[in-house]
Amino acid sequence: MRRSLVITDETARHPFLASLPPHVRASAEPPKARRQAWFSLNDLRDFLMAYCACFLATSLYIA
């Protein structure tokens, strides 16, 4: 496999990205950092479903 010689770019922060030509690397923007909520409604729903399932299983086992 032959690769053309490319001047590396230190702003790419990764050896592979630094070896890419600028026109190829320009389209690869790093994803924007977005803070995720640590608790969502899906988490609450999943917890309640698991709690109810365990409660029902325990109640049926005891009875």
Secondary structure, DSSP 8 states (H G I E B T S, - for coil): ---------GGG-SHHHHHS-HHHHTT----------S--HHHHHHHHHHHHHHHHHHHHHH-
